[in-house]
Amino acid sequence: MFRTDRPPGDPELKRRIQELIAYKGGGYNPDHVEDIIENALKLLTDVEDRGDVRVIQTALRELRYAFRLFAPYAGVRKVTIFGSARTLPSKVEYQQAVDLGRKIVEAGFMVITGAGPGIMQAGNEGAGPEKSFGVNIRLPWEQSANPVIHDDKKLVTFKYFFTRKLIFVRHSDAIVLFPGGFGTMDEGYETLTLMQTGKSQLMPLVLIEKPGGTYWKTWDKNIREHLLRNQLISPDDLHLYHITDDPDQAVSIITRFYRNFHSTRFVKDLFIIRLKHAPSDSAIESMNADFADIIIGEKIKVIEATPEEREDDDVVKLPRIAFEFDRRHYGRLRQLIDVLNGL
């Protein structure tokens, strides 16, 4: 089992690592960098297989580069658009993706795609290269990025799917899926799993059908008839995604989610929801009554920023509410966010 309570280390090693960091001129988060260096040195004795070490080496390089690439745009919300790489420009779904990319940028967002052809190219095309990111993957048959994003500095290419997927989820404020193959399904289930288990921020997950299509309707029917009916998921989990055949409605779902909601985090036992506008006393009373099933201790109340949040200047001034959340029913939590956005 991984231990978070680190035993006392080698004082001399600690001193030398700190000297090395000082030699490089210091920088951001030196305490965490010190820990990374110390763990890297442990590979000399802990991991013999060269291939295993290369996985760690490559993953660290890819993540460092990607985080640096996205950092200048941290203040802009982003929407990931996914779908089949095989969808031709003549298809309705391609034109829908172009339309969505254009309209979501007009709404103030940037667009992230997998940088490939098909739906991904359509999303970049609609958004334009200035408002686009490409998060590419090296594959034997799809090695080059689409022409819209190919020469842009906001393109990063990954060797591993797991690092690529981490970047998608880490930097996305909404995910839109068009019909696609295994990769599209993988992204959809990954997003649902992370939100259902509280391993990522809640965000809109919108599944776009072509007019008259049955791709996502059939998928939804399977979810309800097999997962829900057999009690493999909760009825509230169905609130974690939306299906539509209208790009305008998809944009509306995404923008409405951020009408009042900003972000969430745990501080010890308190679950904090940051907002643009604080709810009234009567609204708080109603929410405590309507969502009593997910409150296990302290009820919903307006609070000031906690000391743990004061390191983030972007959120410290925002209004916020807090309560003791049961950490299980994230579909119900999504409903609470909808209520906050509707106030």
CORPE-V684217 format. One record per pair of residues at least 24 apart in sequence whose C-alpha atoms are under 10 Angstrom apart, sorted by the first residue. I is the first residue (numbers start at 1). GAP is how many residues later the second one is. If there is no record, write none. Layout:
i=I gap=GAP
i=I gap=GAP
This chain:
i=9 gap=29
i=10 gap=28
i=13 gap=25
i=14 gap=24
i=36 gap=24
i=55 gap=104
i=55 gap=105
i=58 gap=100
i=58 gap=101
i=58 gap=102
i=58 gap=105
i=59 gap=99
i=59 gap=100
i=59 gap=101
i=59 gap=103
i=59 gap=104
i=59 gap=105
i=60 gap=103
i=61 gap=97
i=62 gap=94
i=62 gap=95
i=62 gap=96
i=62 gap=97
i=62 gap=98
i=62 gap=101
i=62 gap=102
i=62 gap=105
i=63 gap=95
i=63 gap=100
i=63 gap=101
i=63 gap=103
i=63 gap=104
i=65 gap=91
i=65 gap=92
i=66 gap=69
i=66 gap=88
i=66 gap=89
i=66 gap=90
i=66 gap=91
i=66 gap=92
i=66 gap=97
i=66 gap=98
i=66 gap=101
i=67 gap=100
i=67 gap=103
i=67 gap=104
i=69 gap=64
i=69 gap=84
i=69 gap=85
i=69 gap=86
i=69 gap=87
i=70 gap=63
i=70 gap=84
i=70 gap=85
i=70 gap=86
i=70 gap=97
i=70 gap=101
i=71 gap=100
i=73 gap=37
i=73 gap=98
i=74 gap=97
i=75 gap=239
i=76 gap=32
i=76 gap=33
i=76 gap=34
i=76 gap=95
i=76 gap=97
i=77 gap=28
i=77 gap=31
i=77 gap=32
i=77 gap=33
i=77 gap=34
i=77 gap=94
i=77 gap=95
i=77 gap=96
i=77 gap=97
i=77 gap=181
i=78 gap=26
i=78 gap=27
i=78 gap=30
i=78 gap=31
i=78 gap=32
i=78 gap=33
i=78 gap=34
i=78 gap=53
i=78 gap=54
i=78 gap=55
i=78 gap=90
i=78 gap=93
i=78 gap=94
i=78 gap=95
i=78 gap=96
i=78 gap=97
i=79 gap=25
i=79 gap=26
i=79 gap=30
i=79 gap=31
i=79 gap=32
i=79 gap=33
i=79 gap=34
i=79 gap=44
i=79 gap=53
i=79 gap=54
i=79 gap=89
i=79 gap=92
i=79 gap=93
i=79 gap=94
i=79 gap=95
i=79 gap=96
i=79 gap=97
i=79 gap=124
i=79 gap=125
i=79 gap=126
i=79 gap=172
i=79 gap=175
i=80 gap=30
i=80 gap=31
i=80 gap=32
i=80 gap=33
i=80 gap=34
i=80 gap=40
i=80 gap=43
i=80 gap=52
i=80 gap=53
i=80 gap=54
i=80 gap=55
i=80 gap=88
i=80 gap=89
i=80 gap=91
i=80 gap=92
i=80 gap=93
i=80 gap=94
i=80 gap=95
i=80 gap=96
i=80 gap=97
i=80 gap=125
i=81 gap=30
i=81 gap=31
i=81 gap=32
i=81 gap=33
i=81 gap=34
i=81 gap=38
i=81 gap=39
i=81 gap=40
i=81 gap=41
i=81 gap=42
i=81 gap=43
i=81 gap=91
i=81 gap=93
i=81 gap=94
i=81 gap=95
i=81 gap=96
i=81 gap=97
i=81 gap=103
i=81 gap=125
i=82 gap=30
i=82 gap=31
i=82 gap=32
i=82 gap=33
i=82 gap=34
i=82 gap=36
i=82 gap=37
i=82 gap=38
i=82 gap=39
i=82 gap=40
i=82 gap=41
i=82 gap=93
i=82 gap=94
i=82 gap=95
i=82 gap=96
i=82 gap=97
i=82 gap=98
i=82 gap=101
i=82 gap=102
i=82 gap=103
i=82 gap=105
i=82 gap=106
i=82 gap=125
i=83 gap=30
i=83 gap=31
i=83 gap=33
i=83 gap=34
i=83 gap=35
i=83 gap=36
i=83 gap=37
i=83 gap=38
i=83 gap=39
i=83 gap=40
i=83 gap=93
i=83 gap=94
i=83 gap=95
i=83 gap=96
i=83 gap=97
i=83 gap=98
i=83 gap=99
i=83 gap=100
i=83 gap=101
i=83 gap=102
i=83 gap=104
i=83 gap=124
i=83 gap=125
i=84 gap=32
i=84 gap=33
i=84 gap=34
i=84 gap=35
i=84 gap=36
i=84 gap=93
i=84 gap=94
i=84 gap=95
i=84 gap=96
i=84 gap=97
i=84 gap=98
i=84 gap=99
i=84 gap=100
i=85 gap=29
i=85 gap=30
i=85 gap=31
i=85 gap=32
i=85 gap=33
i=85 gap=34
i=85 gap=35
i=85 gap=36
i=85 gap=37
i=85 gap=57
i=85 gap=95
i=85 gap=96
i=85 gap=98
i=85 gap=99
i=86 gap=30
i=86 gap=31
i=86 gap=32
i=86 gap=33
i=86 gap=34
i=86 gap=94
i=86 gap=95
i=87 gap=30
i=87 gap=31
i=87 gap=32
i=87 gap=33
i=87 gap=34
i=87 gap=35
i=87 gap=91
i=87 gap=92
i=87 gap=93
i=88 gap=29
i=88 gap=30
i=88 gap=31
i=88 gap=33
i=88 gap=34
i=89 gap=28
i=89 gap=29
i=89 gap=30
i=89 gap=32
i=89 gap=33
i=91 gap=27
i=91 gap=28
i=91 gap=119
i=92 gap=117
i=92 gap=118
i=92 gap=119
i=93 gap=25
i=93 gap=26
i=93 gap=29
i=93 gap=85
i=93 gap=86
i=93 gap=115
i=93 gap=116
i=93 gap=117
i=93 gap=118
i=93 gap=152
i=94 gap=24
i=94 gap=25
i=94 gap=26
i=94 gap=27
i=94 gap=28
i=94 gap=29
i=94 gap=84
i=94 gap=116
i=95 gap=24
i=95 gap=27
i=95 gap=28
i=95 gap=30
i=95 gap=31
i=95 gap=115
i=96 gap=26
i=96 gap=27
i=96 gap=30
i=96 gap=82
i=96 gap=112
i=96 gap=113
i=96 gap=114
i=96 gap=115
i=96 gap=149
i=96 gap=150
i=96 gap=151
i=96 gap=152
i=97 gap=24
i=97 gap=25
i=97 gap=26
i=97 gap=27
i=97 gap=28
i=97 gap=29
i=97 gap=30
i=97 gap=79
i=97 gap=80
i=97 gap=81
i=97 gap=111
i=97 gap=150
i=98 gap=24
i=98 gap=25
i=98 gap=26
i=98 gap=27
i=98 gap=28
i=98 gap=29
i=98 gap=30
i=98 gap=149
i=99 gap=24
i=99 gap=26
i=99 gap=27
i=99 gap=28
i=99 gap=147
i=99 gap=148
i=99 gap=149
i=100 gap=26
i=100 gap=27
i=100 gap=76
i=100 gap=108
i=100 gap=146
i=100 gap=147
i=100 gap=148
i=100 gap=149
i=100 gap=150
i=100 gap=151
i=101 gap=24
i=101 gap=25
i=101 gap=26
i=101 gap=27
i=101 gap=30
i=101 gap=31
i=101 gap=146
i=101 gap=150
i=102 gap=24
i=102 gap=25
i=102 gap=26
i=102 gap=29
i=103 gap=24
i=103 gap=144
i=103 gap=145
i=103 gap=147
i=103 gap=148
i=104 gap=143
i=104 gap=144
i=104 gap=146
i=104 gap=147
i=104 gap=148
i=104 gap=150
i=104 gap=151
i=105 gap=26
i=105 gap=27
i=105 gap=146
i=106 gap=145
i=107 gap=144
i=107 gap=145
i=107 gap=147
i=107 gap=148
i=108 gap=147
i=109 gap=64
i=109 gap=65
i=109 gap=145
i=109 gap=146
i=110 gap=62
i=110 gap=63
i=111 gap=61
i=111 gap=63
i=111 gap=64
i=112 gap=42
i=112 gap=43
i=112 gap=56
i=112 gap=59
i=112 gap=60
i=112 gap=62
i=112 gap=63
i=113 gap=36
i=113 gap=42
i=113 gap=55
i=113 gap=62
i=113 gap=63
i=114 gap=31
i=114 gap=32
i=114 gap=41
i=114 gap=42
i=114 gap=43
i=114 gap=50
i=114 gap=51
i=114 gap=54
i=115 gap=27
i=115 gap=29
i=115 gap=30
i=115 gap=31
i=115 gap=32
i=115 gap=33
i=115 gap=34
i=115 gap=35
i=115 gap=40
i=115 gap=41
i=115 gap=42
i=116 gap=26
i=116 gap=27
i=116 gap=28
i=116 gap=29
i=116 gap=30
i=116 gap=31
i=116 gap=32
i=116 gap=33
i=116 gap=34
i=117 gap=25
i=117 gap=27
i=117 gap=28
i=117 gap=29
i=117 gap=30
i=117 gap=31
i=118 gap=28
i=118 gap=62
i=119 gap=58
i=119 gap=59
i=119 gap=60
i=119 gap=61
i=120 gap=25
i=120 gap=26
i=120 gap=28
i=120 gap=58
i=121 gap=24
i=121 gap=25
i=121 gap=26
i=121 gap=27
i=121 gap=28
i=122 gap=24
i=122 gap=26
i=123 gap=25
i=124 gap=24
i=124 gap=25
i=125 gap=24
i=129 gap=24
i=129 gap=25
i=129 gap=26
i=130 gap=24
i=135 gap=29
i=135 gap=30
i=135 gap=32
i=135 gap=33
i=136 gap=25
i=136 gap=28
i=137 gap=24
i=137 gap=26
i=137 gap=27
i=165 gap=25
i=165 gap=26
i=169 gap=25
i=169 gap=31
i=169 gap=32
i=169 gap=34
i=170 gap=30
i=170 gap=31
i=172 gap=29
i=172 gap=31
i=172 gap=32
i=173 gap=28
i=173 gap=29
i=173 gap=30
i=173 gap=31
i=173 gap=32
i=173 gap=81
i=173 gap=84
i=173 gap=85
i=173 gap=90
i=174 gap=27
i=174 gap=28
i=174 gap=29
i=174 gap=30
i=174 gap=31
i=174 gap=32
i=174 gap=79
i=174 gap=80
i=174 gap=81
i=174 gap=83
i=175 gap=28
i=175 gap=29
i=175 gap=30
i=175 gap=31
i=175 gap=32
i=175 gap=66
i=175 gap=79
i=176 gap=28
i=176 gap=29
i=176 gap=30
i=176 gap=31
i=176 gap=32
i=176 gap=65
i=176 gap=66
i=176 gap=67
i=176 gap=71
i=176 gap=74
i=176 gap=75
i=176 gap=78
i=177 gap=28
i=177 gap=29
i=177 gap=30
i=177 gap=31
i=177 gap=32
i=177 gap=39
i=177 gap=66
i=178 gap=28
i=178 gap=29
i=178 gap=30
i=178 gap=31
i=178 gap=32
i=178 gap=37
i=178 gap=38
i=178 gap=67
i=179 gap=28
i=179 gap=29
i=179 gap=30
i=179 gap=31
i=179 gap=34
i=179 gap=35
i=179 gap=36
i=179 gap=37
i=180 gap=35
i=185 gap=34
i=188 gap=53
i=191 gap=49
i=191 gap=50
i=192 gap=45
i=192 gap=46
i=192 gap=48
i=192 gap=49
i=193 gap=44
i=193 gap=47
i=195 gap=42
i=195 gap=45
i=195 gap=135
i=195 gap=136
i=195 gap=139
i=196 gap=37
i=196 gap=38
i=196 gap=40
i=196 gap=41
i=196 gap=44
i=196 gap=131
i=196 gap=132
i=196 gap=133
i=196 gap=134
i=196 gap=135
i=196 gap=137
i=197 gap=130
i=197 gap=131
i=197 gap=132
i=197 gap=133
i=197 gap=134
i=198 gap=129
i=198 gap=130
i=198 gap=131
i=198 gap=132
i=200 gap=64
i=201 gap=62
i=201 gap=63
i=201 gap=64
i=202 gap=38
i=202 gap=55
i=202 gap=61
i=202 gap=62
i=202 gap=128
i=202 gap=129
i=202 gap=131
i=202 gap=132
i=202 gap=135
i=203 gap=37
i=203 gap=38
i=203 gap=51
i=203 gap=54
i=203 gap=55
i=203 gap=60
i=203 gap=131
i=204 gap=35
i=204 gap=36
i=204 gap=37
i=204 gap=38
i=204 gap=46
i=204 gap=49
i=204 gap=50
i=204 gap=51
i=204 gap=52
i=204 gap=53
i=204 gap=54
i=204 gap=130
i=205 gap=34
i=205 gap=35
i=205 gap=36
i=205 gap=37
i=205 gap=38
i=205 gap=45
i=205 gap=48
i=205 gap=49
i=206 gap=34
i=206 gap=35
i=206 gap=36
i=206 gap=37
i=206 gap=38
i=206 gap=39
i=206 gap=41
i=206 gap=43
i=206 gap=44
i=206 gap=45
i=206 gap=47
i=206 gap=48
i=207 gap=34
i=207 gap=35
i=207 gap=36
i=207 gap=37
i=207 gap=38
i=207 gap=43
i=208 gap=34
i=208 gap=35
i=208 gap=36
i=208 gap=37
i=208 gap=38
i=208 gap=39
i=208 gap=41
i=208 gap=42
i=209 gap=34
i=209 gap=35
i=209 gap=36
i=209 gap=37
i=209 gap=38
i=210 gap=34
i=210 gap=35
i=210 gap=36
i=210 gap=37
i=211 gap=33
i=211 gap=34
i=211 gap=35
i=212 gap=33
i=213 gap=32
i=216 gap=26
i=216 gap=27
i=216 gap=28
i=216 gap=29
i=217 gap=26
i=217 gap=27
i=234 gap=95
i=234 gap=96
i=234 gap=97
i=234 gap=98
i=235 gap=96
i=235 gap=97
i=236 gap=93
i=236 gap=94
i=236 gap=95
i=236 gap=96
i=236 gap=97
i=236 gap=98
i=236 gap=99
i=237 gap=92
i=237 gap=93
i=237 gap=94
i=237 gap=95
i=237 gap=96
i=237 gap=97
i=238 gap=93
i=238 gap=94
i=239 gap=91
i=239 gap=92
i=239 gap=93
i=239 gap=94
i=239 gap=95
i=239 gap=96
i=240 gap=90
i=240 gap=91
i=240 gap=92
i=240 gap=93
i=240 gap=94
i=240 gap=95
i=241 gap=90
i=241 gap=93
i=256 gap=82
i=256 gap=85
i=256 gap=86
i=257 gap=77
i=257 gap=80
i=257 gap=81
i=257 gap=83
i=257 gap=84
i=257 gap=85
i=258 gap=79
i=258 gap=80
i=258 gap=82
i=258 gap=83
i=259 gap=79
i=259 gap=81
i=259 gap=82
i=259 gap=83
i=259 gap=84
i=260 gap=77
i=260 gap=78
i=260 gap=79
i=260 gap=80
i=260 gap=81
i=260 gap=82
i=260 gap=83
i=261 gap=59
i=261 gap=76
i=261 gap=77
i=261 gap=78
i=261 gap=79
i=261 gap=80
i=262 gap=53
i=262 gap=56
i=262 gap=57
i=262 gap=58
i=262 gap=75
i=263 gap=52
i=263 gap=57
i=264 gap=56
i=264 gap=57
i=264 gap=58
i=265 gap=44
i=265 gap=57
i=266 gap=42
i=266 gap=56
i=266 gap=57
i=266 gap=58
i=266 gap=59
i=266 gap=61
i=267 gap=39
i=267 gap=40
i=267 gap=41
i=267 gap=42
i=267 gap=55
i=268 gap=40
i=268 gap=56
i=269 gap=28
i=269 gap=29
i=269 gap=53
i=269 gap=54
i=269 gap=55
i=269 gap=56
i=269 gap=57
i=269 gap=58
i=270 gap=27
i=270 gap=28
i=270 gap=29
i=270 gap=30
i=270 gap=51
i=270 gap=52
i=270 gap=53
i=270 gap=54
i=270 gap=55
i=271 gap=27
i=271 gap=29
i=271 gap=50
i=271 gap=51
i=271 gap=52
i=271 gap=53
i=271 gap=54
i=271 gap=55
i=271 gap=56
i=272 gap=28
i=272 gap=29
i=272 gap=30
i=272 gap=31
i=272 gap=33
i=272 gap=34
i=272 gap=48
i=272 gap=49
i=272 gap=50
i=272 gap=51
i=272 gap=52
i=272 gap=53
i=273 gap=27
i=273 gap=29
i=273 gap=30
i=273 gap=45
i=273 gap=46
i=273 gap=47
i=273 gap=48
i=273 gap=49
i=273 gap=50
i=273 gap=64
i=273 gap=67
i=274 gap=28
i=274 gap=29
i=274 gap=31
i=274 gap=41
i=274 gap=42
i=274 gap=43
i=274 gap=44
i=274 gap=45
i=274 gap=46
i=274 gap=47
i=274 gap=48
i=275 gap=40
i=275 gap=42
i=275 gap=43
i=275 gap=44
i=275 gap=45
i=275 gap=46
i=275 gap=62
i=275 gap=65
i=275 gap=66
i=276 gap=39
i=276 gap=41
i=276 gap=42
i=276 gap=43
i=276 gap=44
i=276 gap=65
i=277 gap=41
i=277 gap=42
i=277 gap=43
i=277 gap=63
i=277 gap=64
i=277 gap=66
i=278 gap=24
i=278 gap=25
i=278 gap=40
i=278 gap=41
i=278 gap=42
i=278 gap=43
i=278 gap=62
i=278 gap=65
i=279 gap=40
i=279 gap=41
i=279 gap=42
i=279 gap=61
i=279 gap=62
i=279 gap=64
i=280 gap=63
i=283 gap=56
i=283 gap=57
i=283 gap=60
i=284 gap=37
i=284 gap=56
i=287 gap=49
i=287 gap=52
i=287 gap=53
i=288 gap=35
i=290 gap=46
i=291 gap=41
i=291 gap=42
i=291 gap=44
i=291 gap=45
i=292 gap=33
i=293 gap=32
i=293 gap=33
i=293 gap=36
i=293 gap=39
i=294 gap=29
i=294 gap=30
i=294 gap=31
i=294 gap=32
i=294 gap=33
i=294 gap=34
i=294 gap=35
i=294 gap=36
i=294 gap=38
i=294 gap=39
i=295 gap=28
i=295 gap=29
i=295 gap=30
i=295 gap=31
i=295 gap=32
i=296 gap=27
i=296 gap=28
i=296 gap=29
i=296 gap=30
i=296 gap=31
i=297 gap=26
i=297 gap=27
i=297 gap=28
i=297 gap=29
i=298 gap=24
i=298 gap=25
i=298 gap=26
i=298 gap=27
i=299 gap=24
i=299 gap=25
i=299 gap=26
i=300 gap=24
i=300 gap=25
